[in-house]
Every structure is written in structure tokens, then in C-alpha cells.
Amino acid sequence: MTKTKSILISILLFFSSSSVFAEEELLKHRMKYDEVLLTVEVVRVIDGDSFKVLLDGKPESIRILCIDTPERGEPGWKEEGDKLRERIGGKTIKIKTNKYHKKENYLRDKYGRILAEIHAPMSKACPDKS
């Protein structure tokens, strides 16, 4: 085998093993978190993608995953906040988030907000059209 082929094979083996290692590390990280469904009381809607709740009697900020609405001062900010306020403002709702395995540490963004999805029962989210 030529030296060039040997080097190419070594490089390919390195990257393939690195990729597997990275996937294993990601899987280990994900396995440390448990998906949880929490019942919370919405006390204030901040904008179209974040709000404040009472969780176990303590105030917490929530950032809704998978949506991005205008920030304060941007066009549409007030309207998006009003839409969310109309749907969840002052209500008790369920949110789905991830909790660090066997601890009360929830998955958070760089601002300390819990990252979550609003959980809507199928009967309300997708009414029967028959």
C-alpha cells in the first residue's frame, strides 16, 4: 500500500470514529434529561414566545420552543404578544420540557428561561370536524 493510500485510510477512519464518538456523546447528554409535563399558572405574557408562570409556587420565565416572534420595539411585537395573551394569559396550562435526570434543573436558554412547548390536548388543539 502506498503512503498516500495509508494516510487517506487513516484520515477516513479518524473522521468516522470521531462522528460516532460525537453521536455517542450527544446521546449521553440527551439521556441525562427526562421529558416532563408540568402544570403551571400563567401570570404574565411577555411577548409572542415567552411568558412568566408560577411553578411549584415560584416565578419562572418560559421560552416557547420552535417559534420566533418579534422582540419589543420590532413591528408586530404587540400583536404577537396579544395573540399569546388571549390564548394562555391568566390560565393554568401544561408545558412540556426537559428536566436534568433526577434533579429539579430544567433545560434553560442563555437568559435562564425554561425551554418548553405548550402542551395542548388533541381534543382542543385539533377539534373533530365530523
A tleap script that builds the chain and sets N, CA, C and O, in Angstrom:
source leaprc.protein.ff14SB
mol = sequence {
  NMET THR LYS THR LYS SER ILE LEU ILE SER
  ILE LEU LEU PHE PHE SER SER SER SER VAL
  PHE ALA GLU GLU GLU LEU LEU LYS HIE ARG
  MET LYS TYR ASP GLU VAL LEU LEU THR VAL
  GLU VAL VAL ARG VAL ILE ASP GLY ASP SER
  PHE LYS VAL LEU LEU ASP GLY LYS PRO GLU
  SER ILE ARG ILE LEU CYS ILE ASP THR PRO
  GLU ARG GLY GLU PRO GLY TRP LYS GLU GLU
  GLY ASP LYS LEU ARG GLU ARG ILE GLY GLY
  LYS THR ILE LYS ILE LYS THR ASN LYS TYR
  HIE LYS LYS GLU ASN TYR LEU ARG ASP LYS
  TYR GLY ARG ILE LEU ALA GLU ILE HIE ALA
  PRO MET SER LYS ALA CYS PRO ASP LYS CSER
}
set mol.1.N position { 0.853 -1.172 0.000 }
set mol.1.CA position { 0.000 0.000 0.000 }
set mol.1.C position { 0.902 1.239 0.000 }
set mol.1.O position { 1.911 1.297 0.702 }
set mol.2.N position { 0.512 2.207 -0.796 }
set mol.2.CA position { 1.328 3.408 -0.865 }
set mol.2.C position { 1.108 4.251 0.370 }
set mol.2.O position { 0.125 4.098 1.094 }
set mol.3.N position { 2.035 5.127 0.583 }
set mol.3.CA position { 1.957 6.015 1.749 }
set mol.3.C position { 0.719 6.909 1.661 }
set mol.3.O position { 0.083 7.179 2.680 }
set mol.4.N position { 0.369 7.371 0.459 }
set mol.4.CA position { -0.799 8.241 0.273 }
set mol.4.C position { -2.085 7.508 0.636 }
set mol.4.O position { -2.933 8.055 1.340 }
set mol.5.N position { -2.235 6.261 0.155 }
set mol.5.CA position { -3.425 5.475 0.480 }
set mol.5.C position { -3.515 5.231 1.976 }
set mol.5.O position { -4.598 5.297 2.559 }
set mol.6.N position { -2.402 4.954 2.583 }
set mol.6.CA position { -2.364 4.712 4.030 }
set mol.6.C position { -2.829 5.946 4.803 }
set mol.6.O position { -3.582 5.831 5.770 }
set mol.7.N position { -2.383 7.106 4.379 }
set mol.7.CA position { -2.779 8.360 5.040 }
set mol.7.C position { -4.275 8.605 4.844 }
set mol.7.O position { -4.973 8.974 5.789 }
set mol.8.N position { -4.764 8.402 3.628 }
set mol.8.CA position { -6.202 8.603 3.359 }
set mol.8.C position { -7.057 7.670 4.195 }
set mol.8.O position { -8.073 8.094 4.744 }
set mol.9.N position { -6.670 6.421 4.300 }
set mol.9.CA position { -7.423 5.461 5.122 }
set mol.9.C position { -7.400 5.882 6.587 }
set mol.9.O position { -8.417 5.796 7.275 }
set mol.10.N position { -6.260 6.332 7.058 }
set mol.10.CA position { -6.158 6.802 8.450 }
set mol.10.C position { -7.081 7.985 8.694 }
set mol.10.O position { -7.753 8.051 9.723 }
set mol.11.N position { -7.117 8.911 7.759 }
set mol.11.CA position { -7.983 10.095 7.890 }
set mol.11.C position { -9.449 9.670 7.902 }
set mol.11.O position { -10.214 10.133 8.748 }
set mol.12.N position { -9.850 8.807 6.986 }
set mol.12.CA position { -11.230 8.332 6.941 }
set mol.12.C position { -11.618 7.624 8.235 }
set mol.12.O position { -12.704 7.858 8.765 }
set mol.13.N position { -10.759 6.778 8.737 }
set mol.13.CA position { -11.044 6.083 9.998 }
set mol.13.C position { -11.161 7.052 11.158 }
set mol.13.O position { -12.013 6.882 12.030 }
set mol.14.N position { -10.309 8.069 11.173 }
set mol.14.CA position { -10.360 9.065 12.243 }
set mol.14.C position { -11.695 9.792 12.235 }
set mol.14.O position { -12.343 9.913 13.274 }
set mol.15.N position { -12.120 10.287 11.043 }
set mol.15.CA position { -13.364 11.048 10.973 }
set mol.15.C position { -14.585 10.177 11.230 }
set mol.15.O position { -15.545 10.638 11.847 }
set mol.16.N position { -14.569 8.949 10.778 }
set mol.16.CA position { -15.720 8.082 11.035 }
set mol.16.C position { -15.823 7.759 12.520 }
set mol.16.O position { -16.926 7.710 13.063 }
set mol.17.N position { -14.701 7.539 13.179 }
set mol.17.CA position { -14.743 7.263 14.621 }
set mol.17.C position { -15.085 8.528 15.397 }
set mol.17.O position { -15.752 8.453 16.429 }
set mol.18.N position { -14.642 9.687 14.919 }
set mol.18.CA position { -14.983 10.953 15.579 }
set mol.18.C position { -16.474 11.206 15.507 }
set mol.18.O position { -17.080 11.669 16.473 }
set mol.19.N position { -17.073 10.900 14.346 }
set mol.19.CA position { -18.503 11.086 14.162 }
set mol.19.C position { -19.292 10.187 15.105 }
set mol.19.O position { -20.257 10.629 15.728 }
set mol.20.N position { -18.884 8.937 15.209 }
set mol.20.CA position { -19.543 8.010 16.122 }
set mol.20.C position { -19.388 8.491 17.560 }
set mol.20.O position { -20.336 8.443 18.343 }
set mol.21.N position { -18.189 8.955 17.901 }
set mol.21.CA position { -17.948 9.455 19.249 }
set mol.21.C position { -18.854 10.647 19.543 }
set mol.21.O position { -19.443 10.726 20.621 }
set mol.22.N position { -18.971 11.582 18.583 }
set mol.22.CA position { -19.811 12.767 18.777 }
set mol.22.C position { -21.263 12.367 18.968 }
set mol.22.O position { -21.947 12.924 19.827 }
set mol.23.N position { -21.750 11.408 18.181 }
set mol.23.CA position { -23.126 10.942 18.333 }
set mol.23.C position { -23.332 10.278 19.686 }
set mol.23.O position { -24.372 10.473 20.316 }
set mol.24.N position { -22.364 9.503 20.138 }
set mol.24.CA position { -22.466 8.853 21.452 }
set mol.24.C position { -22.514 9.894 22.569 }
set mol.24.O position { -23.287 9.760 23.517 }
set mol.25.N position { -21.686 10.930 22.453 }
set mol.25.CA position { -21.683 11.991 23.464 }
set mol.25.C position { -23.013 12.725 23.479 }
set mol.25.O position { -23.538 13.032 24.549 }
set mol.26.N position { -23.568 13.012 22.296 }
set mol.26.CA position { -24.859 13.683 22.213 }
set mol.26.C position { -25.938 12.812 22.840 }
set mol.26.O position { -26.787 13.307 23.582 }
set mol.27.N position { -25.909 11.525 22.546 }
set mol.27.CA position { -26.882 10.602 23.113 }
set mol.27.C position { -26.761 10.549 24.631 }
set mol.27.O position { -27.775 10.545 25.330 }
set mol.28.N position { -25.540 10.508 25.148 }
set mol.28.CA position { -25.331 10.505 26.602 }
set mol.28.C position { -25.915 11.769 27.219 }
set mol.28.O position { -26.563 11.714 28.264 }
set mol.29.N position { -25.682 12.923 26.560 }
set mol.29.CA position { -26.202 14.198 27.068 }
set mol.29.C position { -27.727 14.180 27.085 }
set mol.29.O position { -28.346 14.589 28.067 }
set mol.30.N position { -28.324 13.709 26.006 }
set mol.30.CA position { -29.785 13.663 25.939 }
set mol.30.C position { -30.362 12.704 26.961 }
set mol.30.O position { -31.441 12.947 27.501 }
set mol.31.N position { -29.656 11.618 27.232 }
set mol.31.CA position { -30.164 10.633 28.180 }
set mol.31.C position { -30.174 11.175 29.602 }
set mol.31.O position { -30.862 10.624 30.461 }
set mol.32.N position { -29.436 12.229 29.868 }
set mol.32.CA position { -29.412 12.807 31.204 }
set mol.32.C position { -30.681 13.606 31.497 }
set mol.32.O position { -30.951 13.949 32.648 }
set mol.33.N position { -31.456 13.899 30.455 }
set mol.33.CA position { -32.669 14.681 30.623 }
set mol.33.C position { -33.900 13.808 30.462 }
set mol.33.O position { -33.950 12.940 29.591 }
set mol.34.N position { -34.891 14.045 31.308 }
set mol.34.CA position { -36.170 13.351 31.218 }
set mol.34.C position { -37.203 14.344 30.714 }
set mol.34.O position { -37.243 15.486 31.171 }
set mol.35.N position { -38.033 13.921 29.781 }
set mol.35.CA position { -39.116 14.776 29.319 }
set mol.35.C position { -40.189 14.796 30.401 }
set mol.35.O position { -40.588 13.747 30.907 }
set mol.36.N position { -40.656 15.997 30.754 }
set mol.36.CA position { -41.662 16.125 31.797 }
set mol.36.C position { -42.797 17.032 31.327 }
set mol.36.O position { -42.598 17.944 30.524 }
set mol.37.N position { -43.969 16.760 31.841 }
set mol.37.CA position { -45.145 17.572 31.573 }
set mol.37.C position { -45.503 18.269 32.874 }
set mol.37.O position { -45.781 17.613 33.878 }
set mol.38.N position { -45.496 19.593 32.861 }
set mol.38.CA position { -45.730 20.376 34.080 }
set mol.38.C position { -47.017 21.178 33.968 }
set mol.38.O position { -47.351 21.676 32.893 }
set mol.39.N position { -47.727 21.303 35.059 }
set mol.39.CA position { -48.892 22.165 35.115 }
set mol.39.C position { -48.455 23.473 35.754 }
set mol.39.O position { -47.927 23.484 36.867 }
set mol.40.N position { -48.676 24.583 35.043 }
set mol.40.CA position { -48.230 25.892 35.514 }
set mol.40.C position { -49.347 26.912 35.381 }
set mol.40.O position { -50.259 26.752 34.569 }
set mol.41.N position { -49.267 27.956 36.183 }
set mol.41.CA position { -50.218 29.066 36.111 }
set mol.41.C position { -49.529 30.244 35.429 }
set mol.41.O position { -48.507 30.734 35.909 }
set mol.42.N position { -50.090 30.695 34.313 }
set mol.42.CA position { -49.510 31.820 33.579 }
set mol.42.C position { -49.857 33.110 34.322 }
set mol.42.O position { -51.030 33.417 34.531 }
set mol.43.N position { -48.831 33.861 34.717 }
set mol.43.CA position { -49.063 35.114 35.443 }
set mol.43.C position { -48.810 36.350 34.591 }
set mol.43.O position { -49.289 37.439 34.911 }
set mol.44.N position { -48.042 36.180 33.485 }
set mol.44.CA position { -47.766 37.334 32.627 }
set mol.44.C position { -47.221 36.859 31.284 }
set mol.44.O position { -46.328 36.013 31.231 }
set mol.45.N position { -47.762 37.408 30.205 }
set mol.45.CA position { -47.229 37.138 28.873 }
set mol.45.C position { -46.286 38.278 28.531 }
set mol.45.O position { -46.674 39.444 28.593 }
set mol.46.N position { -45.055 37.953 28.171 }
set mol.46.CA position { -44.037 38.958 27.851 }
set mol.46.C position { -44.158 39.388 26.395 }
set mol.46.O position { -44.246 40.578 26.092 }
set mol.47.N position { -44.163 38.406 25.500 }
set mol.47.CA position { -44.308 38.670 24.073 }
set mol.47.C position { -44.869 37.402 23.434 }
set mol.47.O position { -45.418 36.551 24.135 }
set mol.48.N position { -44.741 37.267 22.143 }
set mol.48.CA position { -45.346 36.137 21.455 }
set mol.48.C position { -44.680 34.801 21.678 }
set mol.48.O position { -45.235 33.772 21.291 }
set mol.49.N position { -43.496 34.779 22.295 }
set mol.49.CA position { -42.812 33.499 22.511 }
set mol.49.C position { -42.248 33.323 23.919 }
set mol.49.O position { -41.465 32.404 24.155 }
set mol.50.N position { -42.633 34.186 24.853 }
set mol.50.CA position { -42.176 33.999 26.238 }
set mol.50.C position { -43.216 34.528 27.222 }
set mol.50.O position { -43.965 35.463 26.935 }
set mol.51.N position { -43.232 33.896 28.387 }
set mol.51.CA position { -44.200 34.273 29.414 }
set mol.51.C position { -43.686 33.862 30.780 }
set mol.51.O position { -42.739 33.084 30.893 }
set mol.52.N position { -44.323 34.396 31.823 }
set mol.52.CA position { -43.951 34.065 33.197 }
set mol.52.C position { -45.044 33.206 33.808 }
set mol.52.O position { -46.231 33.386 33.536 }
set mol.53.N position { -44.606 32.254 34.654 }
set mol.53.CA position { -45.537 31.328 35.287 }
set mol.53.C position { -45.205 31.174 36.762 }
set mol.53.O position { -44.151 31.608 37.228 }
set mol.54.N position { -46.117 30.552 37.480 }
set mol.54.CA position { -45.821 30.059 38.818 }
set mol.54.C position { -45.643 28.565 38.687 }
set mol.54.O position { -46.551 27.857 38.253 }
set mol.55.N position { -44.471 28.087 39.063 }
set mol.55.CA position { -44.138 26.669 39.017 }
set mol.55.C position { -43.784 26.256 40.435 }
set mol.55.O position { -42.781 26.702 40.991 }
set mol.56.N position { -44.612 25.403 41.014 }
set mol.56.CA position { -44.440 24.999 42.414 }
set mol.56.C position { -44.399 26.225 43.322 }
set mol.56.O position { -43.641 26.268 44.290 }
set mol.57.N position { -45.225 27.223 42.997 }
set mol.57.CA position { -45.327 28.431 43.809 }
set mol.57.C position { -44.227 29.451 43.585 }
set mol.57.O position { -44.223 30.502 44.225 }
set mol.58.N position { -43.288 29.158 42.681 }
set mol.58.CA position { -42.170 30.069 42.420 }
set mol.58.C position { -42.280 30.653 41.016 }
set mol.58.O position { -42.678 29.946 40.090 }
set mol.59.N position { -41.933 31.939 40.837 }
set mol.59.CA position { -41.985 32.530 39.499 }
set mol.59.C position { -40.872 31.990 38.603 }
set mol.59.O position { -39.725 31.861 39.032 }
set mol.60.N position { -41.218 31.678 37.369 }
set mol.60.CA position { -40.264 31.196 36.372 }
set mol.60.C position { -40.599 31.827 35.025 }
set mol.60.O position { -41.761 32.106 34.731 }
set mol.61.N position { -39.577 32.047 34.217 }
set mol.61.CA position { -39.775 32.525 32.851 }
set mol.61.C position { -39.709 31.332 31.913 }
set mol.61.O position { -38.884 30.435 32.090 }
set mol.62.N position { -40.590 31.328 30.907 }
set mol.62.CA position { -40.664 30.241 29.942 }
set mol.62.C position { -40.426 30.819 28.545 }
set mol.62.O position { -40.954 31.877 28.205 }
set mol.63.N position { -39.626 30.112 27.740 }
set mol.63.CA position { -39.403 30.465 26.330 }
set mol.63.C position { -39.972 29.324 25.515 }
set mol.63.O position { -39.546 28.179 25.667 }
set mol.64.N position { -40.944 29.626 24.639 }
set mol.64.CA position { -41.575 28.599 23.817 }
set mol.64.C position { -40.601 28.166 22.727 }
set mol.64.O position { -40.048 28.990 21.999 }
set mol.65.N position { -40.408 26.864 22.634 }
set mol.65.CA position { -39.523 26.305 21.614 }
set mol.65.C position { -40.158 26.367 20.228 }
set mol.65.O position { -41.381 26.368 20.091 }
set mol.66.N position { -39.316 26.419 19.215 }
set mol.66.CA position { -39.701 26.269 17.810 }
set mol.66.C position { -40.519 27.417 17.228 }
set mol.66.O position { -41.052 27.290 16.126 }
set mol.67.N position { -40.626 28.520 17.935 }
set mol.67.CA position { -41.242 29.698 17.331 }
set mol.67.C position { -40.366 30.899 17.636 }
set mol.67.O position { -39.632 30.909 18.624 }
set mol.68.N position { -40.445 31.903 16.790 }
set mol.68.CA position { -39.681 33.126 16.989 }
set mol.68.C position { -40.573 34.280 16.574 }
set mol.68.O position { -40.952 34.395 15.409 }
set mol.69.N position { -40.904 35.130 17.525 }
set mol.69.CA position { -41.759 36.280 17.230 }
set mol.69.C position { -40.961 37.561 17.431 }
set mol.69.O position { -39.890 37.537 18.037 }
set mol.70.N position { -41.479 38.684 16.925 }
set mol.70.CA position { -40.751 39.951 17.062 }
set mol.70.C position { -40.489 40.318 18.523 }
set mol.70.O position { -41.304 40.053 19.407 }
set mol.71.N position { -39.338 40.929 18.746 }
set mol.71.CA position { -38.974 41.400 20.085 }
set mol.71.C position { -39.556 42.794 20.318 }
set mol.71.O position { -40.009 43.454 19.383 }
set mol.72.N position { -39.535 43.227 21.566 }
set mol.72.CA position { -40.061 44.543 21.925 }
set mol.72.C position { -39.467 45.616 21.003 }
set mol.72.O position { -38.254 45.677 20.800 }
set mol.73.N position { -40.348 46.460 20.451 }
set mol.73.CA position { -39.910 47.539 19.575 }
set mol.73.C position { -39.897 47.166 18.101 }
set mol.73.O position { -39.832 48.047 17.243 }
set mol.74.N position { -39.959 45.864 17.790 }
set mol.74.CA position { -39.993 45.433 16.391 }
set mol.74.C position { -41.439 45.399 15.902 }
set mol.74.O position { -42.358 45.196 16.695 }
set mol.75.N position { -41.644 45.597 14.600 }
set mol.75.CA position { -43.010 45.540 14.057 }
set mol.75.C position { -43.667 44.197 14.367 }
set mol.75.O position { -43.051 43.145 14.194 }
set mol.76.N position { -44.905 44.235 14.821 }
set mol.76.CA position { -45.657 43.022 15.126 }
set mol.76.C position { -45.499 42.518 16.549 }
set mol.76.O position { -46.166 41.561 16.943 }
set mol.77.N position { -44.618 43.154 17.336 }
set mol.77.CA position { -44.372 42.692 18.707 }
set mol.77.C position { -45.654 42.681 19.538 }
set mol.77.O position { -45.978 41.678 20.173 }
set mol.78.N position { -46.375 43.792 19.530 }
set mol.78.CA position { -47.586 43.901 20.351 }
set mol.78.C position { -48.655 42.909 19.906 }
set mol.78.O position { -49.291 42.263 20.738 }
set mol.79.N position { -48.853 42.790 18.605 }
set mol.79.CA position { -49.878 41.888 18.087 }
set mol.79.C position { -49.599 40.431 18.453 }
set mol.79.O position { -50.510 39.701 18.846 }
set mol.80.N position { -48.338 40.009 18.322 }
set mol.80.CA position { -47.981 38.628 18.667 }
set mol.80.C position { -48.158 38.372 20.168 }
set mol.80.O position { -48.631 37.309 20.571 }
set mol.81.N position { -47.779 39.345 20.980 }
set mol.81.CA position { -47.980 39.214 22.424 }
set mol.81.C position { -49.454 39.133 22.775 }
set mol.81.O position { -49.852 38.350 23.638 }
set mol.82.N position { -50.269 39.947 22.102 }
set mol.82.CA position { -51.717 39.924 22.340 }
set mol.82.C position { -52.328 38.575 21.982 }
set mol.82.O position { -53.211 38.083 22.684 }
set mol.83.N position { -51.854 37.974 20.882 }
set mol.83.CA position { -52.367 36.659 20.476 }
set mol.83.C position { -52.080 35.606 21.544 }
set mol.83.O position { -52.959 34.825 21.909 }
set mol.84.N position { -50.848 35.593 22.038 }
set mol.84.CA position { -50.494 34.613 23.071 }
set mol.84.C position { -51.244 34.911 24.362 }
set mol.84.O position { -51.713 33.992 25.034 }
set mol.85.N position { -51.359 36.180 24.711 }
set mol.85.CA position { -52.075 36.587 25.932 }
set mol.85.C position { -53.524 36.112 25.889 }
set mol.85.O position { -54.064 35.652 26.895 }
set mol.86.N position { -54.147 36.228 24.717 }
set mol.86.CA position { -55.537 35.799 24.553 }
set mol.86.C position { -55.678 34.289 24.764 }
set mol.86.O position { -56.671 33.825 25.325 }
set mol.87.N position { -54.691 33.537 24.316 }
set mol.87.CA position { -54.765 32.082 24.424 }
set mol.87.C position { -54.423 31.540 25.802 }
set mol.87.O position { -55.078 30.613 26.278 }
set mol.88.N position { -53.389 32.113 26.464 }
set mol.88.CA position { -52.928 31.488 27.719 }
set mol.88.C position { -52.915 32.429 28.916 }
set mol.88.O position { -52.755 31.968 30.046 }
set mol.89.N position { -53.077 33.717 28.707 }
set mol.89.CA position { -52.972 34.689 29.808 }
set mol.89.C position { -53.898 34.376 30.974 }
set mol.89.O position { -55.106 34.230 30.786 }
set mol.90.N position { -53.340 34.273 32.180 }
set mol.90.CA position { -54.120 34.032 33.388 }
set mol.90.C position { -54.645 32.615 33.534 }
set mol.90.O position { -55.402 32.337 34.464 }
set mol.91.N position { -54.265 31.718 32.643 }
set mol.91.CA position { -54.788 30.351 32.676 }
set mol.91.C position { -53.781 29.387 33.289 }
set mol.91.O position { -52.589 29.677 33.391 }
set mol.92.N position { -54.293 28.248 33.688 }
set mol.92.CA position { -53.441 27.138 34.105 }
set mol.92.C position { -53.283 26.252 32.880 }
set mol.92.O position { -54.265 25.785 32.304 }
set mol.93.N position { -52.025 26.027 32.488 }
set mol.93.CA position { -51.738 25.265 31.276 }
set mol.93.C position { -50.707 24.176 31.583 }
set mol.93.O position { -50.141 24.125 32.675 }
set mol.94.N position { -50.482 23.321 30.610 }
set mol.94.CA position { -49.431 22.308 30.716 }
set mol.94.C position { -48.334 22.664 29.728 }
set mol.94.O position { -48.597 23.049 28.588 }
set mol.95.N position { -47.088 22.526 30.195 }
set mol.95.CA position { -45.941 22.718 29.313 }
set mol.95.C position { -45.098 21.447 29.338 }
set mol.95.O position { -45.030 20.740 30.343 }
set mol.96.N position { -44.463 21.182 28.208 }
set mol.96.CA position { -43.582 20.016 28.112 }
set mol.96.C position { -42.157 20.527 28.003 }
set mol.96.O position { -41.848 21.343 27.134 }
set mol.97.N position { -41.285 20.044 28.887 }
set mol.97.CA position { -39.900 20.475 28.902 }
set mol.97.C position { -39.001 19.294 29.254 }
set mol.97.O position { -39.469 18.160 29.348 }
set mol.98.N position { -37.732 19.558 29.446 }
set mol.98.CA position { -36.785 18.524 29.842 }
set mol.98.C position { -36.174 18.888 31.186 }
set mol.98.O position { -35.806 20.037 31.431 }
set mol.99.N position { -36.076 17.902 32.037 }
set mol.99.CA position { -35.519 18.090 33.374 }
set mol.99.C position { -34.277 17.224 33.493 }
set mol.99.O position { -34.283 16.057 33.102 }
set mol.100.N position { -33.215 17.800 34.032 }
set mol.100.CA position { -31.993 17.040 34.233 }
set mol.100.C position { -32.304 15.835 35.099 }
set mol.100.O position { -32.940 15.958 36.145 }
set mol.101.N position { -31.860 14.685 34.666 }
set mol.101.CA position { -32.192 13.413 35.299 }
set mol.101.C position { -32.053 13.454 36.821 }
set mol.101.O position { -30.981 13.730 37.360 }
set mol.102.N position { -33.166 13.172 37.497 }
set mol.102.CA position { -33.235 13.053 38.955 }
set mol.102.C position { -32.905 14.343 39.699 }
set mol.102.O position { -32.544 14.297 40.875 }
set mol.103.N position { -33.024 15.493 39.034 }
set mol.103.CA position { -32.817 16.774 39.702 }
set mol.103.C position { -33.901 17.733 39.243 }
set mol.103.O position { -34.632 17.438 38.298 }
set mol.104.N position { -34.010 18.858 39.893 }
set mol.104.CA position { -35.002 19.859 39.514 }
set mol.104.C position { -34.415 20.927 38.598 }
set mol.104.O position { -34.896 22.060 38.575 }
set mol.105.N position { -33.386 20.575 37.850 }
set mol.105.CA position { -32.772 21.518 36.916 }
set mol.105.C position { -33.391 21.338 35.547 }
set mol.105.O position { -33.180 20.313 34.899 }
set mol.106.N position { -34.158 22.329 35.096 }
set mol.106.CA position { -34.802 22.260 33.798 }
set mol.106.C position { -33.865 22.797 32.725 }
set mol.106.O position { -32.967 23.591 33.007 }
set mol.107.N position { -34.087 22.352 31.485 }
set mol.107.CA position { -33.312 22.825 30.353 }
set mol.107.C position { -33.626 24.303 30.131 }
set mol.107.O position { -34.791 24.677 29.991 }
set mol.108.N position { -32.580 25.151 30.098 }
set mol.108.CA position { -32.777 26.598 30.026 }
set mol.108.C position { -31.960 27.215 28.899 }
set mol.108.O position { -30.984 26.633 28.426 }
set mol.109.N position { -32.385 28.421 28.476 }
set mol.109.CA position { -31.616 29.158 27.479 }
set mol.109.C position { -30.590 30.036 28.184 }
set mol.109.O position { -30.468 30.002 29.409 }
set mol.110.N position { -29.857 30.821 27.404 }
set mol.110.CA position { -28.780 31.641 27.982 }
set mol.110.C position { -29.304 32.752 28.888 }
set mol.110.O position { -28.527 33.359 29.624 }
set mol.111.N position { -30.613 33.027 28.847 }
set mol.111.CA position { -31.201 34.048 29.720 }
set mol.111.C position { -31.829 33.441 30.977 }
set mol.111.O position { -32.408 34.159 31.793 }
set mol.112.N position { -31.714 32.125 31.129 }
set mol.112.CA position { -32.247 31.460 32.317 }
set mol.112.C position { -33.697 31.037 32.189 }
set mol.112.O position { -34.278 30.546 33.157 }
set mol.113.N position { -34.299 31.214 31.016 }
set mol.113.CA position { -35.696 30.820 30.824 }
set mol.113.C position { -35.783 29.314 30.568 }
set mol.113.O position { -34.936 28.745 29.879 }
set mol.114.N position { -36.802 28.682 31.123 }
set mol.114.CA position { -37.053 27.273 30.849 }
set mol.114.C position { -37.511 27.150 29.402 }
set mol.114.O position { -38.402 27.877 28.964 }
set mol.115.N position { -36.904 26.234 28.667 }
set mol.115.CA position { -37.284 25.985 27.281 }
set mol.115.C position { -38.388 24.942 27.268 }
set mol.115.O position { -38.217 23.849 27.809 }
set mol.116.N position { -39.525 25.272 26.652 }
set mol.116.CA position { -40.674 24.372 26.725 }
set mol.116.C position { -41.587 24.527 25.520 }
set mol.116.O position { -41.508 25.497 24.766 }
set mol.117.N position { -42.448 23.541 25.370 }
set mol.117.CA position { -43.538 23.588 24.408 }
set mol.117.C position { -44.826 23.707 25.207 }
set mol.117.O position { -44.934 23.160 26.304 }
set mol.118.N position { -45.802 24.422 24.657 }
set mol.118.CA position { -47.119 24.441 25.296 }
set mol.118.C position { -47.808 23.153 24.890 }
set mol.118.O position { -47.904 22.844 23.703 }
set mol.119.N position { -48.282 22.411 25.857 }
set mol.119.CA position { -48.924 21.123 25.592 }
set mol.119.C position { -50.425 21.334 25.538 }
set mol.119.O position { -51.048 21.732 26.522 }
set mol.120.N position { -50.997 21.062 24.372 }
set mol.120.CA position { -52.446 21.190 24.216 }
set mol.120.C position { -53.033 19.811 23.960 }
set mol.120.O position { -52.570 19.101 23.068 }
set mol.121.N position { -54.031 19.427 24.719 }
set mol.121.CA position { -54.666 18.137 24.455 }
set mol.121.C position { -55.187 18.094 23.016 }
set mol.121.O position { -55.671 19.103 22.503 }
set mol.122.N position { -55.092 16.945 22.373 }
set mol.122.CA position { -55.525 16.824 20.981 }
set mol.122.C position { -56.976 17.232 20.794 }
set mol.122.O position { -57.327 17.786 19.752 }
set mol.123.N position { -57.813 16.973 21.764 }
set mol.123.CA position { -59.236 17.291 21.612 }
set mol.123.C position { -59.449 18.792 21.469 }
set mol.123.O position { -60.406 19.214 20.820 }
set mol.124.N position { -58.587 19.601 22.056 }
set mol.124.CA position { -58.725 21.053 21.948 }
set mol.124.C position { -57.908 21.607 20.803 }
set mol.124.O position { -58.326 22.561 20.147 }
set mol.125.N position { -56.729 21.014 20.551 }
set mol.125.CA position { -55.854 21.530 19.507 }
set mol.125.C position { -56.379 21.185 18.115 }
set mol.125.O position { -56.239 21.977 17.183 }
set mol.126.N position { -56.981 20.007 17.975 }
set mol.126.CA position { -57.477 19.547 16.674 }
set mol.126.C position { -58.913 19.053 16.847 }
set mol.126.O position { -59.147 17.848 16.932 }
set mol.127.N position { -59.866 19.971 16.898 }
set mol.127.CA position { -61.249 19.530 17.126 }
set mol.127.C position { -61.735 18.618 16.002 }
set mol.127.O position { -61.319 18.753 14.851 }
set mol.128.N position { -62.603 17.708 16.347 }
set mol.128.CA position { -63.165 16.773 15.379 }
set mol.128.C position { -64.051 17.538 14.403 }
set mol.128.O position { -64.943 18.280 14.813 }
set mol.129.N position { -63.799 17.353 13.112 }
set mol.129.CA position { -64.536 18.108 12.102 }
set mol.129.C position { -65.712 17.324 11.551 }
set mol.129.O position { -66.336 17.765 10.586 }
set mol.130.N position { -66.036 16.177 12.131 }
set mol.130.CA position { -67.148 15.376 11.601 }
set mol.130.C position { -68.476 15.846 12.128 }
set mol.130.O position { -69.513 15.280 11.781 }
savepdb mol mol.pdb
quit
